[in-house]
Amino acid sequence: MKSPFSRLSSKKGVLLKNTLMLYILQFSNFFLALVAVPYETRVLSPVNYGKLGVATAIMVYFQLVIDFGFLLSATEEVSRKRDDKQAVSRILTAVTINKLILAAGSAVVLFVLCHLIPKWGEDMGFYFLFFGATVLTSMMPDYLYRGLEQMTAITVRSVLIKAFFTLMIFIFLRKPTDYYIVPILNMIGNGLALLGVFWHLNKKLGIRFAPVGAKEVWGNFRRSVTFFYSRIAGTAYTAANTIILDLMTAGGASVGFYTSADKLVQTGRNCLSPISDSLYPYMVANRDFKLVKKVLCVLMPIIIAGCTVIFVFAEPLCTMFFGAEYAQTGQVLRAMLPVCVFTLPTYILGFPTLTAMGLSKHANYSVVVSAVVHIVNLIVVYCTGHLNMVTMGLLVSVAEGVTLLYRVVVIVTHRHLLKEPPKHDG
């Protein structure tokens, strides 16, 4: 008979394994893209590279709409029903139907926007290629693997396929006008990865599409609404900044500089998110708040030290990484570095901790509050004539700080729940 200690060790072993797999998956999604950035910035001019940044920023909104918070709501639901294969199959089906409906609506919206905004209309085909790649990425059922805490299969397939198509960028991207090659390769790679994952679900896990009623699909959608609000609010100080800069500068080089700095910061954030993503189902099941404290105490000094070094050497690092034309990227990077410092505690004290305390609604509220603060700051800075790529970077840091402060205040205020069974707020 196994002791409670051995069971706890086993749970933490699964947590460690899934954290590692999530890191590798994030590597395929973000770091592989970052590997190609120095080549892309050297082949493409800052203006054409800015087009990639604008298209990516626009697609962030559509991906958020299609994902609609299912990554959080469906992960929790799968985690609670992981022993019922038929229930998990119905969750997969309901989420997939909802995503297909949202993708169809998003395609209509993109078509209308491209006709309303002349600048977007000029590159409508380019944007729809990006949209196709975005839809295929959004259809990936990683929420299911996270809830089951079985990330190995989806990780291996995604990494191998996306690594291959990243390599293809170095082969096919040859001149400044070839920027459309990037979304084409992403679309093919994402499509093959999706097929491989659905094959594994069907053949290896016995999870496949199952009959579901409209009521069940609607219930699945409704449970994700609050998660969607928080995630779409967060884009107010991420993707929106790139779009605003593009419209203000008519696609000038500053968009390319901002996009480059944002790429580095987002890569840093994505290197930390697997810790939170793997903790989420673990904390829902185990409420191990001591582990949260240990993770923060160990990693925060390392993060702060790394950000300090980058702050001091920002310009030469950006010049070395992106090319001589991108020295000004260092100014934006300095302004956005506080985001990297705030990211880990913001993530871990968000859904992993607040959901385990029965206060998940505050994880959503914190993002909405910070988005409102960011919008107000944007208006003030714009009206005073100080809106540029550097001030936008500073405003992003302020907004991220507000999110963290809100979550810390809520946890401290309700600290008695750290020792009590949670009262779930739905």
MARKOL-138569 format. One line per 5 residues: their letters; for each residue x, y, z of C-alpha. Coordinates in nm, 3 decimals, decimal comma. Layout:
REM residues N
a = X/Y/Z | ...
***
This chain:
REM residues 426
mkspf = 0,000/0,000/0,000 | 0,140/0,334/-0,103 | 0,190/0,601/0,159 | 0,035/0,950/0,124 | 0,386/1,081/0,072
srlss = 0,444/0,853/-0,227 | 0,114/0,960/-0,378 | 0,210/1,325/-0,332 | 0,546/1,259/-0,493 | 0,370/1,091/-0,785
kkgvl = 0,143/1,392/-0,833 | 0,439/1,627/-0,831 | 0,618/1,398/-1,075 | 0,327/1,432/-1,317 | 0,331/1,808/-1,259
lkntl = 0,703/1,826/-1,338 | 0,663/1,613/-1,651 | 0,375/1,822/-1,780 | 0,560/2,145/-1,703 | 0,851/2,015/-1,913
mlyil = 0,617/1,916/-2,196 | 0,446/2,254/-2,189 | 0,786/2,420/-2,211 | 0,870/2,215/-2,517 | 0,529/2,294/-2,670
qfsnf = 0,579/2,665/-2,610 | 0,921/2,627/-2,767 | 0,755/2,500/-3,084 | 0,499/2,781/-3,084 | 0,719/3,076/-2,994
flalv = 1,090/3,006/-2,968 | 1,106/2,842/-3,309 | 0,943/3,155/-3,448 | 1,201/3,364/-3,261 | 1,483/3,160/-3,415
avpye = 1,367/3,274/-3,758 | 1,337/3,642/-3,656 | 1,704/3,745/-3,715 | 1,682/3,598/-4,064 | 1,344/3,759/-4,134
trvls = 1,455/4,104/-4,018 | 1,761/4,088/-4,240 | 1,572/3,972/-4,551 | 1,273/4,201/-4,495 | 1,293/4,576/-4,442
pvnyg = 1,160/4,723/-4,114 | 0,848/4,824/-4,309 | 0,778/4,475/-4,446 | 0,868/4,312/-4,116 | 0,623/4,555/-3,959
klgva = 0,355/4,405/-4,185 | 0,417/4,067/-4,025 | 0,388/4,229/-3,684 | 0,059/4,403/-3,771 | -0,091/4,083/-3,916
taimv = 0,017/3,890/-3,606 | -0,138/4,154/-3,380 | -0,467/4,148/-3,572 | -0,478/3,769/-3,553 | -0,432/3,780/-3,176
yfqlv = -0,785/3,919/-3,154 | -0,931/3,656/-3,382 | -0,749/3,378/-3,198 | -0,885/3,507/-2,867 | -1,236/3,510/-3,011
idfgf = -1,204/3,155/-3,149 | -1,037/3,024/-2,833 | -1,303/3,210/-2,629 | -1,149/3,116/-2,295 | -1,182/2,742/-2,361
llsat = -0,815/2,692/-2,276 | -0,906/2,773/-1,914 | -1,271/2,667/-1,880 | -1,237/2,342/-2,076 | -0,907/2,254/-1,905
eevsr = -1,078/2,278/-1,566 | -1,379/2,079/-1,689 | -1,162/1,803/-1,838 | -0,952/1,794/-1,520 | -1,263/1,730/-1,311
krddk = -1,403/1,463/-1,549 | -1,081/1,300/-1,663 | -1,194/0,952/-1,554 | -1,507/0,964/-1,774 | -1,392/0,913/-2,134
qavsr = -1,740/0,972/-2,277 | -1,773/1,302/-2,089 | -1,433/1,415/-2,216 | -1,536/1,324/-2,572 | -1,846/1,540/-2,537
iltav = -1,636/1,830/-2,409 | -1,407/1,794/-2,713 | -1,706/1,795/-2,948 | -1,880/2,090/-2,785 | -1,564/2,302/-2,782
tinkl = -1,486/2,215/-3,145 | -1,839/2,312/-3,260 | -1,816/2,641/-3,072 | -1,477/2,717/-3,224 | -1,597/2,644/-3,578
ilaag = -1,892/2,881/-3,533 | -1,665/3,152/-3,391 | -1,414/3,100/-3,674 | -1,687/3,146/-3,938 | -1,803/3,467/-3,771
savvl = -1,445/3,591/-3,744 | -1,387/3,534/-4,117 | -1,687/3,756/-4,196 | -1,558/4,028/-3,962 | -1,210/4,020/-4,119
fvlch = -1,361/4,045/-4,467 | -1,566/4,351/-4,365 | -1,268/4,518/-4,195 | -1,051/4,471/-4,502 | -1,312/4,656/-4,706
lipkw = -1,358/4,932/-4,449 | -0,986/5,000/-4,393 | -0,812/5,066/-4,728 | -0,466/4,988/-4,587 | -0,583/4,641/-4,477
gedmg = -0,767/4,589/-4,804 | -0,438/4,619/-4,994 | -0,310/4,312/-4,810 | -0,640/4,122/-4,769 | -0,501/3,800/-4,918
fyflf = -0,202/3,820/-4,685 | -0,430/3,868/-4,382 | -0,650/3,574/-4,480 | -0,345/3,349/-4,508 | -0,258/3,449/-4,152
fgatv = -0,621/3,391/-4,054 | -0,611/3,035/-4,192 | -0,302/2,957/-3,986 | -0,469/3,114/-3,681 | -0,784/2,904/-3,715
ltsmm = -0,581/2,583/-3,738 | -0,381/2,681/-3,428 | -0,701/2,761/-3,237 | -0,853/2,422/-3,321 | -0,569/2,243/-3,142
pdyly = -0,727/2,064/-2,839 | -0,439/2,136/-2,601 | -0,693/2,215/-2,325 | -0,780/1,844/-2,331 | -0,423/1,727/-2,287
rgleq = -0,366/1,984/-2,013 | -0,675/1,871/-1,825 | -0,570/1,507/-1,856 | -0,212/1,607/-1,764 | -0,083/1,410/-2,066
mtait = 0,112/1,666/-2,264 | 0,372/1,434/-2,419 | 0,180/1,327/-2,731 | 0,063/1,671/-2,842 | 0,406/1,817/-2,769
vrsvl = 0,612/1,569/-2,971 | 0,394/1,599/-3,282 | 0,373/1,977/-3,269 | 0,744/2,029/-3,218 | 0,856/1,800/-3,499
ikaff = 0,617/1,944/-3,755 | 0,665/2,310/-3,662 | 1,043/2,273/-3,647 | 1,038/2,141/-4,002 | 0,832/2,432/-4,133
tlmif = 1,047/2,684/-3,947 | 1,341/2,542/-4,137 | 1,145/2,596/-4,459 | 1,139/2,973/-4,391 | 1,517/2,981/-4,433
iflrk = 1,477/2,805/-4,768 | 1,183/2,992/-4,924 | 1,210/3,344/-4,777 | 1,462/3,501/-5,014 | 1,365/3,866/-5,084
ptdyy = 1,170/4,153/-4,917 | 0,849/4,083/-5,111 | 0,835/3,720/-4,990 | 0,675/3,807/-4,654 | 0,358/3,616/-4,751
ivpil = 0,563/3,292/-4,736 | 0,555/3,303/-4,354 | 0,176/3,255/-4,308 | 0,164/2,993/-4,586 | 0,423/2,777/-4,412
nmign = 0,258/2,832/-4,074 | -0,077/2,722/-4,216 | 0,061/2,400/-4,361 | 0,255/2,318/-4,044 | -0,039/2,391/-3,812
glall = -0,271/2,180/-4,028 | -0,045/1,876/-4,018 | 0,007/1,913/-3,642 | -0,371/1,926/-3,590 | -0,426/1,611/-3,795
gvfwh = -0,159/1,429/-3,595 | -0,315/1,527/-3,263 | -0,668/1,419/-3,360 | -0,528/1,088/-3,483 | -0,364/1,034/-3,143
lnkkl = -0,684/1,121/-2,955 | -0,882/0,871/-3,159 | -0,638/0,582/-3,185 | -0,440/0,604/-2,860 | -0,671/0,764/-2,604
girfa = -1,007/0,650/-2,738 | -1,140/1,007/-2,734 | -1,339/1,103/-3,041 | -1,626/1,325/-3,146 | -1,952/1,227/-2,978
pvgak = -2,318/1,333/-3,023 | -2,399/1,649/-2,827 | -2,711/1,861/-2,810 | -2,745/2,233/-2,865 | -2,801/2,282/-2,491
evwgn = -2,468/2,118/-2,409 | -2,285/2,325/-2,673 | -2,443/2,643/-2,535 | -2,353/2,549/-2,177 | -1,994/2,490/-2,282
frrsv = -1,990/2,832/-2,448 | -2,150/3,009/-2,152 | -1,898/2,869/-1,902 | -1,619/3,030/-2,104 | -1,767/3,379/-2,121
tffys = -1,594/3,524/-1,812 | -1,261/3,374/-1,918 | -1,307/3,531/-2,261 | -1,371/3,874/-2,110 | -1,043/3,866/-1,921
riagt = -0,839/3,743/-2,217 | -0,986/3,989/-2,469 | -0,937/4,271/-2,218 | -0,570/4,182/-2,194 | -0,518/4,249/-2,564
aytaa = -0,590/4,617/-2,494 | -0,228/4,653/-2,386 | -0,066/4,395/-2,619 | -0,189/4,350/-2,976 | -0,381/4,679/-2,982
ntiil = -0,061/4,879/-2,941 | 0,088/4,743/-3,263 | -0,232/4,815/-3,456 | -0,254/5,170/-3,317 | 0,108/5,240/-3,408
dlmta = 0,050/5,108/-3,759 | -0,253/5,333/-3,813 | -0,074/5,638/-3,665 | 0,250/5,600/-3,859 | 0,106/5,454/-4,182
ggasv = 0,323/5,146/-4,146 | 0,646/5,329/-4,064 | 0,966/5,176/-3,930 | 0,860/5,237/-3,568 | 0,608/4,953/-3,609
gfyts = 0,895/4,721/-3,698 | 1,097/4,837/-3,396 | 0,802/4,795/-3,159 | 0,715/4,456/-3,310 | 1,073/4,335/-3,262
adklv = 1,085/4,439/-2,895 | 0,741/4,294/-2,834 | 0,853/3,966/-2,991 | 1,135/3,938/-2,737 | 0,912/4,026/-2,443
qtgrn = 0,636/3,787/-2,551 | 0,893/3,512/-2,592 | 1,009/3,576/-2,236 | 0,648/3,563/-2,115 | 0,583/3,243/-2,304
clspi = 0,891/3,084/-2,150 | 0,726/3,138/-1,810 | 0,366/3,050/-1,894 | 0,418/2,668/-1,892 | 0,484/2,690/-1,518
sdsly = 0,144/2,849/-1,465 | -0,029/2,629/-1,725 | 0,088/2,306/-1,562 | 0,017/2,438/-1,211 | -0,342/2,522/-1,302
pymva = -0,493/2,168/-1,311 | -0,256/2,061/-1,032 | -0,369/2,343/-0,803 | -0,736/2,280/-0,880 | -0,689/1,922/-0,757
nrdfk = -0,435/1,971/-0,475 | -0,437/2,336/-0,348 | -0,062/2,321/-0,279 | -0,003/2,689/-0,193 | 0,340/2,616/-0,043
lvkkv = 0,459/2,504/-0,387 | 0,349/2,841/-0,532 | 0,563/3,022/-0,276 | 0,864/2,798/-0,346 | 0,842/2,851/-0,723
lcvlm = 0,834/3,229/-0,682 | 1,120/3,236/-0,430 | 1,344/3,026/-0,652 | 1,275/3,184/-0,992 | 1,215/3,554/-0,924
piiia = 1,580/3,639/-0,833 | 1,693/3,473/-1,158 | 1,435/3,665/-1,364 | 1,524/3,999/-1,205 | 1,896/3,943/-1,262
gctvi = 1,840/3,849/-1,627 | 1,620/4,152/-1,694 | 1,881/4,380/-1,535 | 2,150/4,256/-1,773 | 1,919/4,299/-2,075
fvfae = 1,826/4,653/-1,961 | 2,194/4,758/-1,950 | 2,287/4,606/-2,288 | 1,955/4,653/-2,473 | 2,082/4,837/-2,783
plctm = 2,381/4,614/-2,863 | 2,173/4,302/-2,798 | 1,900/4,418/-3,038 | 2,156/4,519/-3,301 | 2,326/4,181/-3,274
ffgae = 1,998/3,989/-3,283 | 1,788/4,182/-3,536 | 2,049/4,367/-3,741 | 2,208/4,713/-3,755 | 1,882/4,882/-3,863
yaqtg = 1,711/4,779/-3,538 | 1,921/4,962/-3,276 | 1,619/5,174/-3,176 | 1,440/4,855/-3,070 | 1,652/4,869/-2,754
qvlra = 1,464/5,179/-2,633 | 1,130/4,999/-2,656 | 1,273/4,685/-2,499 | 1,389/4,878/-2,191 | 1,043/5,028/-2,149
mlpvc = 0,879/4,684/-2,166 | 1,119/4,487/-1,945 | 0,909/4,535/-1,626 | 0,651/4,316/-1,800 | 0,897/4,025/-1,784
vftlp = 0,954/4,086/-1,413 | 0,581/4,093/-1,338 | 0,485/3,800/-1,560 | 0,559/3,496/-1,341 | 0,386/3,621/-1,023
tyilg = 0,099/3,756/-1,234 | 0,050/3,416/-1,398 | 0,089/3,200/-1,088 | -0,116/3,423/-0,859 | -0,386/3,432/-1,125
fptlt = -0,589/3,127/-1,220 | -0,372/2,861/-1,047 | -0,389/3,033/-0,707 | -0,718/3,224/-0,725 | -0,912/2,927/-0,867
amgls = -0,778/2,703/-0,592 | -0,896/2,966/-0,341 | -1,241/2,976/-0,503 | -1,181/3,328/-0,635 | -1,128/3,270/-1,007
khany = -1,354/3,563/-1,096 | -1,090/3,800/-0,958 | -0,833/3,663/-1,206 | -1,070/3,786/-1,477 | -1,153/4,114/-1,303
svvvs = -0,784/4,201/-1,261 | -0,726/4,194/-1,636 | -1,038/4,400/-1,707 | -0,927/4,663/-1,453 | -0,576/4,684/-1,599
avvhi = -0,721/4,711/-1,952 | -0,936/5,006/-1,845 | -0,632/5,171/-1,684 | -0,433/5,114/-2,003 | -0,701/5,264/-2,228
vnliv = -0,726/5,572/-2,006 | -0,346/5,609/-2,010 | -0,342/5,573/-2,389 | -0,598/5,850/-2,427 | -0,408/6,080/-2,190
vyctg = -0,072/6,020/-2,359 | -0,223/6,061/-2,707 | -0,402/6,387/-2,616 | -0,082/6,531/-2,470 | 0,113/6,445/-2,786
hlnmv = 0,346/6,193/-2,622 | 0,224/5,871/-2,782 | 0,511/5,684/-2,950 | 0,669/5,340/-2,950 | 0,858/5,398/-2,622
tmgll = 0,565/5,543/-2,425 | 0,351/5,254/-2,546 | 0,607/5,015/-2,404 | 0,592/5,198/-2,070 | 0,212/5,183/-2,066
vsvae = 0,225/4,806/-2,120 | 0,448/4,776/-1,812 | 0,210/4,991/-1,607 | -0,090/4,778/-1,709 | 0,087/4,454/-1,621
gvtll = 0,180/4,601/-1,283 | -0,186/4,687/-1,218 | -0,288/4,326/-1,291 | -0,031/4,192/-1,045 | -0,120/4,446/-0,776
yrvvv = -0,491/4,361/-0,800 | -0,424/3,987/-0,759 | -0,187/4,038/-0,466 | -0,443/4,259/-0,287 | -0,719/3,999/-0,337
ivthr = -0,501/3,713/-0,209 | -0,388/3,911/0,097 | -0,745/4,022/0,170 | -0,874/3,662/0,150 | -0,567/3,491/0,292
hllke = -0,784/3,288/0,533 | -0,895/3,084/0,228 | -0,541/2,952/0,193 | -0,617/2,726/0,489 | -0,984/2,656/0,415
ppkhd = -1,166/2,447/0,152 | -1,255/2,676/-0,141 | -1,606/2,802/-0,208 | -1,608/2,801/-0,587 | -1,746/3,119/-0,738
g = -1,838/2,952/-1,067
***
